[in-house]
Every structure is written in structure tokens, then in C-alpha cells.
Amino acid sequence: MKFENLKINDIIKISSKIMFDERGYFYEKFRADKLNEFLGYNFTVVQENESFSVKNVFRGLHFQTPPFCQSKLISVIEGEIEDFIVDIRRGSPTFKKSMRIKLTQFENTQLFIPRGFAHGFHVLSEKAKINYKVDNIYSKPHERIINVNDPELNFNIKKNIFEVSDKDKNSPFLNESLFLDYTTNYYE
């Protein structure tokens, strides 16, 4: 497994070597020991989610407040997505910084997003299945959303290219969200 730090602190791209033969292929998709060694702390999976969406659907930017913050390990099972990430860790050198990264079923990569980030994705292919492992359970009262069209995020999205749920479409902008009183200690 290969681990690569991306431009925002603590976002990690994970690649695995695929072994092919006449029967098909095999690869190690997840190794807790290797990931935890790279992270320097334990990522313990307690819930696994799968999402199916059609082309142009956007889901997010979602996060949960303490004590239900979640780290996520994202992989694309089918199709192609563009992943959107925002650092919401007050005190972080990349606080309020955002990034986008494409993930596809053919690249054999995963994305690790630690606690303290808002996350969403846009489906680029005709359909997409996304799998994400998380280290905390879902809690509806602790769920928050940031509007992806916030100009401060600088995603430069053309109007009306996404099919977005009403909940996501009507969500507040970054500075209007309730996370600004967070501390950077997401692991308590």
C-alpha cells in the first residue's frame, strides 16, 4: 500500500498494487495496521456505508459535530466522482481551505478524510457506487451541512450542474454553520 499526503494537512490518498492473472485480480484494499502506522493513531471502523447515485448528483458537504465526528475512508466501487473536502478545524493551518479530487473505480485509490472535515462528492459517470468506512456512528442531531456553492470555498461551480437534495441545497454557507466554536481536538 502506498500512502500520499495531499495539499490539505491530514488528507491521504491510498493506493494498492493490483495483482492480475488469467483468473482476474486481487489486491489488499484495507489494512488497519498499515493505515494506523501511517496515521500515528488508530482508525477503528465502526460503521460502513454505501451510496448509489446517478450522474450529476451532488451529496454534501456533510460533517458531524462532537462527540460524533467521523473520519472516513472513501472508495469508489463503480463509476467516477469528484470528491470535495473542506477543513473545518479551528486552529489548523489549513482552516477553511478546500480541495477537490477525482476518484474512480479504475484507479484503485481510496481517500482518507480525518475528523474535522466537511465532505461531499459529485457523480461524473452515468452512475456511481461509493463505499465509506467511518470511525463513529451516524447521529442525525449532530449532522451539519455546508453549502457547496459558498463563494468562500472557491469551488467555482457552474450554476445548476448538480442535482442536489433540498436539504443540501438550502444549507448554510461556511461562516453561517455551527462549527466555528470547534476546537482541533476531534479524537476525544
C-alpha positions as CSV (number, residue, x, y, z in Angstrom):
1,M,0.0,0.0,0.0
2,K,1.2,3.5,-0.8
3,F,0.1,6.5,1.3
4,E,0.3,10.0,-0.1
5,N,-0.3,13.3,1.8
6,L,-2.3,15.7,-0.2
7,K,-2.3,19.5,-0.2
8,I,-4.5,19.9,2.8
9,N,-3.0,18.6,6.0
10,D,-4.0,15.1,7.0
11,I,-5.9,14.2,3.8
12,I,-4.4,11.0,2.5
13,K,-4.6,9.2,-0.9
14,I,-4.1,5.5,-0.6
15,S,-3.1,3.2,-3.5
16,S,-2.8,-0.5,-3.6
17,K,-1.0,-2.7,-6.0
18,I,-3.2,-5.0,-8.1
19,M,-2.1,-8.5,-8.9
20,F,-3.6,-9.8,-12.2
21,D,-3.6,-13.3,-13.7
22,E,-5.8,-15.2,-16.1
23,R,-8.5,-15.6,-13.4
24,G,-8.9,-11.9,-12.7
25,Y,-7.2,-9.8,-10.0
26,F,-6.5,-9.5,-6.3
27,Y,-5.4,-6.6,-4.0
28,E,-5.4,-5.6,-0.4
29,K,-8.0,-2.8,-0.1
30,F,-7.8,-2.2,3.6
31,R,-5.1,-2.9,6.2
32,A,-5.8,-1.3,9.5
33,D,-2.3,-1.9,10.8
34,K,-0.6,-0.1,7.8
35,L,-3.1,2.8,7.9
36,N,-2.8,3.3,11.6
37,E,1.0,3.2,11.4
38,F,1.0,5.9,8.8
39,L,-1.6,8.0,10.7
40,G,0.1,7.6,14.1
41,Y,-3.2,6.9,15.7
42,N,-5.9,4.2,15.4
43,F,-8.7,4.4,12.8
44,T,-11.2,1.9,14.1
45,V,-14.1,1.2,11.7
46,V,-17.4,1.0,13.5
47,Q,-19.8,1.6,10.5
48,E,-19.6,1.0,6.8
49,N,-21.8,2.9,4.3
50,E,-22.6,2.5,0.6
51,S,-24.1,5.1,-1.6
52,F,-25.5,4.8,-5.1
53,S,-26.1,7.9,-7.2
54,V,-26.7,8.8,-10.9
55,K,-24.8,11.3,-13.0
56,N,-24.6,14.9,-11.7
57,V,-25.9,14.2,-8.2
58,F,-24.1,16.1,-5.5
59,R,-24.1,14.8,-1.9
60,G,-22.7,17.1,0.8
61,L,-20.9,18.9,2.2
62,H,-21.6,16.9,5.4
63,F,-20.0,16.5,8.8
64,Q,-20.9,15.7,12.3
65,T,-20.3,17.7,15.5
66,P,-18.6,16.3,18.6
67,P,-18.9,13.7,20.1
68,F,-20.0,12.1,16.8
69,C,-17.3,13.5,14.5
70,Q,-16.2,10.9,11.9
71,S,-13.1,10.0,10.0
72,K,-13.9,8.5,6.6
73,L,-12.2,6.1,4.2
74,I,-13.8,6.7,0.8
75,S,-13.6,4.3,-2.2
76,V,-15.4,4.2,-5.5
77,I,-16.8,0.7,-6.2
78,E,-18.3,1.7,-9.6
79,G,-18.0,4.9,-11.7
80,E,-16.2,8.1,-11.1
81,I,-16.7,11.0,-8.7
82,E,-15.2,14.3,-7.8
83,D,-14.7,14.5,-4.0
84,F,-15.0,17.9,-2.3
85,I,-13.3,18.4,1.1
86,V,-13.2,21.4,3.5
87,D,-11.0,21.8,6.6
88,I,-13.2,23.0,9.5
89,R,-10.6,22.5,12.2
90,R,-10.2,25.8,14.0
91,G,-6.5,26.4,14.7
92,S,-5.5,24.2,11.7
93,P,-3.0,25.9,9.3
94,T,-5.5,24.9,6.5
95,F,-8.7,26.0,8.3
96,K,-11.4,26.9,5.8
97,K,-9.2,25.6,2.9
98,S,-10.9,23.3,0.4
99,M,-9.9,20.9,-2.3
100,R,-11.3,18.6,-5.0
101,I,-10.0,15.3,-6.2
102,K,-11.3,12.7,-8.7
103,L,-11.7,9.1,-7.7
104,T,-12.6,6.3,-10.0
105,Q,-13.1,2.6,-9.8
106,F,-10.3,2.1,-12.3
107,E,-7.5,3.9,-10.3
108,N,-7.6,1.6,-7.3
109,T,-7.3,4.5,-4.9
110,Q,-9.0,5.5,-1.6
111,L,-9.2,8.7,0.2
112,F,-8.8,9.1,4.0
113,I,-10.5,12.1,5.4
114,P,-10.0,12.6,9.2
115,R,-12.3,14.1,11.7
116,G,-12.8,17.8,11.4
117,F,-13.5,18.0,7.6
118,A,-16.7,18.5,5.7
119,H,-17.1,16.1,2.8
120,G,-19.2,15.7,-0.3
121,F,-19.0,14.3,-3.8
122,H,-20.3,14.9,-7.4
123,V,-21.0,12.0,-9.7
124,L,-19.3,12.3,-13.0
125,S,-20.1,8.9,-14.6
126,E,-23.6,7.7,-15.5
127,K,-23.9,6.1,-12.1
128,A,-21.6,5.6,-9.1
129,K,-21.4,3.4,-6.0
130,I,-19.3,4.8,-3.2
131,N,-18.2,2.9,-0.1
132,Y,-17.1,4.6,3.1
133,K,-15.8,3.2,6.3
134,V,-16.2,5.5,9.3
135,D,-14.9,5.5,12.9
136,N,-18.0,6.8,14.6
137,I,-21.7,6.1,14.2
138,Y,-24.1,8.4,12.4
139,S,-26.1,10.7,14.6
140,K,-28.8,12.8,12.9
141,P,-28.8,15.5,15.7
142,H,-25.1,16.0,15.2
143,E,-25.2,16.2,11.4
144,R,-24.3,19.6,9.8
145,I,-24.1,20.7,6.2
146,I,-22.1,23.4,4.4
147,N,-23.5,24.7,1.1
148,V,-21.1,23.7,-1.7
149,N,-22.0,27.0,-3.6
150,D,-20.4,29.1,-0.8
151,P,-18.1,31.6,-2.7
152,E,-15.6,31.5,0.1
153,L,-14.9,27.8,-0.8
154,N,-13.8,28.8,-4.2
155,F,-15.1,25.6,-5.9
156,N,-16.1,27.7,-9.0
157,I,-19.1,25.5,-9.8
158,K,-21.3,26.4,-12.8
159,K,-24.8,27.1,-11.7
160,N,-27.3,24.2,-12.0
161,I,-24.8,21.5,-12.9
162,F,-25.7,19.4,-9.8
163,E,-28.8,17.6,-8.8
164,V,-28.9,18.4,-5.1
165,S,-31.3,17.4,-2.3
166,D,-33.3,20.3,-0.8
167,K,-31.5,19.7,2.5
168,D,-28.1,20.2,0.9
169,K,-29.3,23.0,-1.5
170,N,-30.7,25.0,1.4
171,S,-27.8,24.5,3.8
172,P,-25.9,27.5,5.2
173,F,-22.6,28.9,4.0
174,L,-19.4,28.1,5.8
175,N,-19.4,31.1,8.2
176,E,-23.1,30.6,9.0
177,S,-22.6,27.0,10.0
178,L,-22.4,26.0,13.6
179,F,-18.9,24.6,13.6
180,L,-16.9,27.8,14.3
181,D,-16.7,27.1,18.0
182,Y,-14.9,23.7,17.5
183,T,-11.5,23.0,18.8
184,T,-9.0,21.0,16.9
185,N,-9.2,18.0,19.3
186,Y,-11.6,15.7,17.4
187,Y,-10.4,12.5,19.0
188,E,-11.9,12.7,22.5
